[in-house]
Amino acid sequence: MNKRKKLVIAAVIILLAALPIYALLPLFTTLDGGFRGAEYEYLILDGERYALCLDHPPMTRGALLGTLPYGDEKAMIFQATPQSGESESEYVYALIFKDGAYYKKLDSNE
């Protein structure tokens, strides 16, 4: 094998090794905010308030945004998109252990 083929194979291996690391990076990203309320009915993310949403439309869990402190553990926060095809969503999905809940962004005047 010549030197050029070895360099191409090495570059491909490095790229394939970097992709999983890039995908796991949000697990180490701590978002600014936290859960509020006696039953964790509110969520604050980067200054935006979200309320627990029990009557949500069918949703698709999207990209991992990061983690939030939840007692001694961490909650994983995902972007959530209604299946109606809306491009930008006002919903997030918080996963704590095996339990999850959807939260909807509140208007600024609420």
N, C-alpha and C positions, 0 to 999 in steps of 0.2 A: 504494500500500500504506500502510495506516495504521501508526502507531507500535507498537501492540500486536502486530500480525503480525510486524513486524521484530524485536521483542524475543523472540517465541516462536521464530522461525527462528534467531536468534543463540544462544539457549539450547540448542536442539537441536544446532546445529553444535558448540558448546563441549562438550556432553555426548558426542557421537560422537567428538570429537577426544581426550577424556580417557580413553575406554575402552581404546584400545591402550596408552596410557601406564600405566594401572593394571595391565594384563595383563603388561607387561614389567618392572614393578617388582621381582619376585623375582630377575631377572637381576642386579640391583645389590645384592641382599641377601646378605651373606656370613654363612654359618652358623658357629656355634662348633663346632670339632672338626677332624677330618682323617682321613687314611688311615693305617693302621698295619700292620706286618708286612712281610716281605721281598717278598711277592707281592701286597701290598695286600689281604690277606685279612680285615682288620678295618676298620671304619669307626666313628668316634665322632661322634655328633651331639648337641649340647647335653647332654653327660654320659651319654648312652645308648650302649651298645656294640652293634654289629651285626657279624655274621659273613657272609662270602661264602657265598652259597647257590647251589649248582650243581644241586640236585635240587628246584627249586621247582615248584609247580603253575602252570598257565597264569595269567598275570597281565595286568592292565590298568594301563598307566602313567597316573597321575593328575596332580594339580596339581603345579606346580613349587614346591618349598619354598625354594630358594635355591641358592647356589653354595658350593663348598669349594675351598680351595687344593689343587692337584695338581701339584707341582713348580712350573714356571713358568706353568702354565696353570690354568684353573679347571674343576672338574667340576660339572655341573648335577645337583642332587639332586631326584628326583621322589618323590611318594608312590606306592606300588604296591599294588594291591588284587587279591587272588585272584578269579578269575572265578566262584568258588563263591557269591559274593554276600555275603561277610562285610562288615559295614559299616565296621569299623575294622581296619586292617591292621598287621601287625608287620613289613612289608617296605618297603624303599625301593629305588629304582632310581638308580644313579649312571651318568651319561653323560659320557664323556670322549672328545672328538673324535667319532668314529662308533662307538666301542665302548662297550658298556654292560654292567652286571652288577647282579644283584639281591643285596641284603643282608637278612638276617633278624635281628630284634632278639634279643639274648641275654637269658636270665634274669639277674636280679641276682646270683645265686649262681654263675654260670659265670665 
